[in-house]
Amino acid sequence: MNNVQPELTSLIRTLPEKPGVYQYFNKNGEIIYIGKARNLKKRVSSYFVRQHVSAKTALLVSKIADIKTISVATESDALFLENVLIKQYKPRYNIMLKDDKTYPWICIDNEPFQRIFPTRNIVRNGSEYFGPYPSLRNVNVILELIRNIYPLRSCRLPLSPEKINAGKYNVCLEYHIGNCAAPCEGKQSLDDYMAMIRNIREIIKGNIKTVLKSLRDEMLQHAETLDFEKAQVVKQKYDRLLQYQSKSVVVSPDITDLDVFSISASPTDAFVNFIGIVNGAIVKSRMLALKKRLDETPEELLSLAIVELRQQQQSTAHEIIVPFLPDAELDGVSYTVPQRGDKRKLLELSDRNVRLHRIGQEKLQKITDPELHTTRLMSTMQTDLRMTVPPAYIECFDNSNIQGAYPVASMVVFRNGKPSKKEYRHFNIKTVEGPNDFASMEEVIYRRYHRLLDEKQELPQLIVVDGGKGQLSSALNSLEKLDLKGKITIISIAKRLEEIYFPGDSLPLYIDKTSQTLKIIQQLRNEAHRFGITHHRNRRSKHAFVSEMNAIPGIGEKTIETLLKKYGSFAQIKKVTEEELATVVGKAKARVLSKEVATFVK
């Protein structure tokens, strides 16, 4: 990225590859541009990796001092959020929406025989609003589909039961052409009409499986009769209904003013995300970083962050959405922990943003301050695994065999959370007959640490064993024989549910799937397995090679060893010419080998 501040380059590398909105700030902290993206990382990167033809865009890029993003679930949500934020902040480099055009909604009014129509204005009079939609065309497709299925009234007559019973109205043309069931003359009861409205409400919400099936059947019928034009018309309705069956979470008419908070905490710090909702739309999003001084609980940290962020953003909302109840109350404010609905979706949106921000900060820390990142990682692992010291030096063991043949074990070493491959070791099992993982683990652990003690070498702070309670008990037996029990932390990881077992504890520990601790342990286990499988294959291959070579007359152990070291397999020897083989084992043996190896390979 040419001519870009190093801080911005590092920040861009950590952006999520998710849909959302990005905000550019100048050196004074003012928002100068707001944009939407299908992929935030790719879109923001595109501003900095090429020369811009537009002088205005080049000037914009030169003034960017900071970048903030808000991640959302879909591209449509990003479009809506961009529209709301541009109107809120009016950034200098954005195209101003001079007509203040808003997105269309579908309204079900509050009259006795409810009307359904498109609108751009929300009136809080008890009517229901669904949307918003990216364009009026999308609204009309859905309304047309609904009208084709249900005979809705389109008139604006005040259809009160009294006036209908008094015979105030007469049927119109819509009744005669089958578009209306004439509730105005009492030909359709209010109960029947409201049952129809309930079904329509479900369609608009996106609960449309039955309708989709009906459309699909109709489309196939037209196709079977070769009426492809009608089939295409139905297919367009089907596709558009599928596309807009999900409801936007960034703008909702059912919500007024409220604040949303979520938190992601570690043993050393925490991040809190704030989303401000005004008139049902997201207008603010901020992130606050907190450093732990003592062993504060998430409830305490959340309380501190709520007070700080509400003061910063001058929020007066009387309802706060939270993932759990904080440990302190605020006067005139109620807390809500939603379990479903729009408020739950807003909480999930906030939680997604705080998690993505933490991931981005961890990546940024790796780039800018690797030592501090390592220190925090070690501290987190120490807390998660209940250790007295950080696990700066870890060894992990795994067994490999096929039906007891060629049993081997592998050991990998991690230093400060990273592989130290020069310290990896293989073990050929010597004292165990047949497939016995427990006995094999006991042998390997004893041999490894007996040697370290004899040579007075450094011992690891943590031992990880691949397997369940049986493998852990076997490893513990060896440590006890060497008087190391209790002096080194030892755990095992089971493959099925990634349970972590501790000695003497019958119940496993389940670490958060997003935790760095679990990721390091999984990486250790996977690396030990890979390293062990490679060695096991090599042993089998070598054994097969030696067996086949011993069957060739005139080829002895010394020649086999030379060939094994040089080529390793029959397939490789087959590729070699007889002249080249002669330079390794002599002309006579080369002649025999060329003939015999060709036979074996076939």
Secondary structure, 3 states (H helix, E strand, C coil): CCCCCHHHHHHHHCCCCCCEEEEEECCCCCEEEEEEECCHHHHHHHCCCCCCCCHHHHHHHHCCCEEEEEECCCHHHHHHHHHHHHHHHCCCCCCCCCCCCCCCEEEECCCCCCCEEEECCCCCCCCEEECCCCCHHHHHHHHHHHHHHCCCCCCCCCCCHHHHHCCCCCCCHHHHCCCCCCHHHCCCCHHHHHHHHHHHHHHHHCCCHHHHHHHHHHHHHHHHCCCHHHHHHHHHHHHHHHHCCCCCCCECCCCCCEEEEEEEECCCEEEEEEEEEECCEEEEEEEEEEECCCCCCHHHHHHHHHHHHHHHCCCCCCEEECCCCCCCCCCCCEEECCCCHHHHHHHHHHHHHHHHHHHHHHHHHHHHCHHHHHHHHHHHHHHHCCCCCCCCEEEEEEEEEECCEEEEEEEEEEECCEECHHHCEEEECCCCCCCCHHHHHHHHHHHHHHHHHHCCCCCCCEEEEECCHHHHHHHHHHHHHCCCECCEEEEEECCCCCCEECCCCCCCECCCCCCHHHHHHHHHHHHHHHHHHHHHHHHHHHHHHHHHHHCCCCCCHHHHHHHHHHCCCHHHHHCCCHHHHHHHHCHHHHHHHHHHHHHHHC
